[in-house]
Amino acid sequence: MAISNAKPGAKTAVSGRAAGNPAAKPKPRARRIIIGVALFLLLVIAGLWIIGVFGGNVRTIEAGRAYRSSTLTGFSYTGVTARWAGNDLESVLKRDHIRTVICLRGGSLSDDWYREELADCKRENVEHKDVTFSARMLPPPRTMADLLNVFDHAQYPILMHCQAGSDRTGLASTLYAHLYAKLPLDKAEAEELTWRYGHFPVAKTRAMDDFFTLYRRDSKGMGLREWILRRYPQVYAAQTAGISK
């Protein structure tokens, strides 16, 4: 009888120990979830790096002549990650022998990134030009004429940038690639105003694409340069007539 009573008790003790550790089984599942989340975050970061959100978005438009980037100075995510990637402004100026920097975003001496940009250009004896416009509305005709004038008379190689190096820089790079590197406009736009460099034609930044759409609609065979200088002021006035009212 003693032996008979001991066996059920032993089974009960074993069952109790198993029941008392319910957290043992879910561990492999929790580990898979953690690994999956980590891999997802790594893929997101890698994707953002590829399209230039991180690392400076430094690209070649025409080798030895024209380059583009985000803002490579200051303490924003563009400047900080550019330094991590070895794409700080001073390094890029030296590496690509830049002679003129064209700033498309606008800045002032109250901005840390702008002060650093001016200082780096002065140190490397590089010209600095400001040709500023918004990524969220059509560029003013006077600004486009000024940009063409800078392209015409700048010391080369040039580096142009806005904040992220995607929208305004995409428009300016398309102009350069078409008018100066002599690419067909469709090819220039596909290569420079592109999601691969962080530009997505949605919401207000679609204005950069709208500029070229207006040219195609209105040009009547006129070249892009001539259209900017002769026709675009009237087109711009018609397009923006209701904005200030």
C-alpha positions in Angstrom: 0.0 0.0 0.0 2.9 2.4 0.8 4.4 1.8 -2.6 1.1 2.2 -4.3 0.5 5.6 -2.6 4.0 6.9 -3.4 3.7 6.6 -7.2 0.7 8.9 -7.7 2.4 11.4 -5.4 5.5 11.4 -7.5 3.5 12.1 -10.6 1.6 14.9 -8.9 4.9 16.5 -7.9 6.3 16.4 -11.4 3.1 17.8 -12.8 3.2 20.5 -10.2 6.7 21.5 -11.2 5.7 21.7 -14.9 2.6 23.7 -14.1 4.5 26.0 -11.9 6.7 27.2 -14.8 4.3 28.4 -17.5 6.8 31.0 -18.9 9.2 28.3 -20.1 7.3 27.5 -23.4 6.8 31.1 -24.8 10.5 32.0 -24.8 11.3 30.8 -28.3 8.3 32.8 -29.7 9.3 36.0 -27.8 12.8 35.6 -29.2 11.5 35.3 -32.7 9.4 38.5 -32.2 12.4 40.4 -31.0 14.6 39.2 -33.9 11.8 40.1 -36.4 11.4 43.6 -35.0 15.1 44.2 -35.0 15.4 43.0 -38.6 12.5 45.2 -39.7 14.1 48.2 -38.1 17.4 47.4 -39.7 15.7 47.2 -43.1 13.9 50.5 -42.6 17.2 52.2 -41.6 19.0 50.6 -44.6 16.2 51.8 -46.9 16.3 55.3 -45.6 20.1 55.3 -46.0 19.8 54.1 -49.6 17.5 56.9 -50.6 19.7 59.5 -48.9 17.7 60.4 -45.8 20.8 59.5 -43.8 24.5 59.9 -44.8 24.4 63.1 -46.7 22.6 62.1 -49.9 25.8 62.9 -51.9 25.3 62.1 -55.6 27.0 62.7 -58.9 25.1 64.6 -61.6 28.0 64.9 -64.0 31.3 63.4 -63.0 34.0 66.1 -62.5 31.4 68.9 -63.0 28.3 68.8 -60.8 27.3 67.1 -57.6 24.4 67.2 -55.2 23.7 66.5 -51.5 21.7 67.3 -48.5 22.9 69.9 -45.9 26.2 68.5 -44.8 26.8 70.8 -41.8 25.2 71.5 -38.4 23.6 69.3 -35.9 20.5 68.1 -37.7 20.1 64.5 -38.7 21.5 65.3 -42.2 24.6 66.9 -40.9 25.3 64.4 -38.1 24.8 61.3 -40.3 26.8 62.9 -43.1 29.7 63.1 -40.7 29.2 59.5 -39.7 29.4 58.5 -43.4 32.5 60.6 -44.0 30.4 63.0 -46.1 30.9 66.2 -44.0 31.1 69.3 -46.2 34.8 69.8 -45.8 35.5 66.2 -46.9 33.3 66.5 -49.9 34.8 69.8 -51.0 38.2 68.2 -50.9 37.3 64.8 -52.4 35.4 66.2 -55.4 37.5 69.4 -55.8 34.4 71.6 -55.5 34.9 75.2 -56.4 31.3 76.5 -55.9 28.6 75.5 -53.4 25.0 76.5 -54.4 22.7 76.6 -51.4 19.0 76.3 -52.4 17.4 76.3 -48.9 18.4 79.7 -47.6 20.0 80.4 -44.2 21.4 83.1 -42.0 24.2 83.6 -39.6 21.8 82.6 -36.8 21.8 79.0 -38.2 24.6 76.8 -37.0 24.6 74.8 -40.3 24.9 78.0 -42.4 27.8 79.4 -40.3 29.7 76.2 -40.6 29.0 76.0 -44.4 30.3 79.5 -44.9 33.4 78.7 -42.8 34.1 75.5 -44.6 33.8 77.2 -48.0 36.1 80.1 -46.9 38.7 77.7 -45.5 38.8 75.8 -48.8 38.6 78.9 -51.0 35.2 77.8 -52.4 32.6 80.3 -53.7 29.3 80.2 -52.0 26.0 81.2 -53.8 22.5 81.4 -52.3 19.6 80.7 -54.8 16.7 79.9 -52.5 13.2 78.7 -53.1 10.6 76.5 -51.4 10.1 72.8 -52.0 6.3 73.3 -51.5 5.4 75.8 -54.2 6.5 76.6 -57.8 9.9 78.4 -57.9 9.6 82.1 -58.7 10.8 83.0 -62.3 13.4 85.4 -61.0 14.9 82.5 -58.9 15.0 80.2 -61.9 16.8 82.9 -63.9 19.3 83.5 -61.1 20.0 79.7 -61.0 20.7 79.6 -64.7 23.0 82.6 -64.3 24.9 80.8 -61.5 25.2 77.7 -63.7 26.5 79.9 -66.5 29.2 81.7 -64.5 30.1 79.4 -61.6 33.6 78.0 -61.1 33.3 74.2 -61.6 32.9 71.6 -60.2 29.8 72.7 -58.3 27.9 71.2 -55.4 24.2 72.1 -54.9 22.1 71.2 -51.9 18.9 72.0 -50.1 17.9 70.5 -46.7 17.4 66.8 -47.6 18.9 67.0 -51.1 15.7 65.5 -52.6 13.1 68.1 -53.8 14.6 71.5 -54.5 18.0 69.8 -55.3 16.1 67.4 -57.6 14.6 70.2 -59.6 17.9 72.1 -59.9 19.8 68.9 -60.8 17.2 68.1 -63.5 17.8 71.6 -65.0 21.5 71.1 -64.9 21.4 67.6 -66.3 19.1 68.7 -69.2 20.6 72.1 -70.1 24.3 71.6 -69.3 24.9 67.8 -69.4 22.6 67.6 -72.4 20.4 64.8 -71.3 16.9 64.5 -72.7 14.5 66.1 -70.2 12.6 62.9 -69.5 15.9 61.1 -68.7 17.2 64.0 -66.7 14.0 64.1 -64.6 13.9 60.4 -64.2 17.5 60.3 -62.9 17.5 63.4 -60.7 13.9 64.1 -59.5 13.4 60.6 -58.1 12.4 58.5 -55.1 15.9 57.0 -55.3 17.2 60.3 -53.9 14.3 60.8 -51.5 11.9 62.7 -53.6 8.2 61.5 -53.7 5.8 63.5 -55.8 3.1 63.7 -53.1 1.4 66.5 -51.2 3.1 70.0 -51.6 6.5 68.8 -52.8 4.8 67.8 -56.0 5.3 71.4 -57.0 8.8 70.4 -58.2 7.3 68.0 -60.7 4.6 70.5 -61.6 7.2 72.9 -62.8 8.2 70.5 -65.6 4.6 69.5 -66.3 3.8 73.2 -66.9 6.8 73.4 -69.3 5.7 70.4 -71.3 2.1 71.7 -71.4 3.0 75.3 -72.4 6.3 75.2 -74.3 4.9 74.7 -77.8 8.3 73.5 -78.9 10.3 76.1 -77.0 13.5 75.0 -75.3 13.4 74.8 -71.5 15.9 77.7 -71.0 14.1 80.0 -73.4 10.7 79.1 -71.8 12.0 79.9 -68.3 13.2 83.3 -69.4 10.4 84.3 -71.7 7.2 82.3 -70.9 7.5 81.1 -67.3 6.9 84.5 -65.7 3.4 84.7 -67.3 2.7 81.0 -66.5 3.8 81.4 -62.9 1.6 84.5 -62.5 -1.4 82.7 -63.8 -0.7 79.6 -61.6 -0.2 81.6 -58.4 -2.8 84.4 -58.9 -5.2 83.0 -56.3 -2.6 82.2 -53.7 -2.1 85.7 -52.3 -5.8 86.5 -52.3 
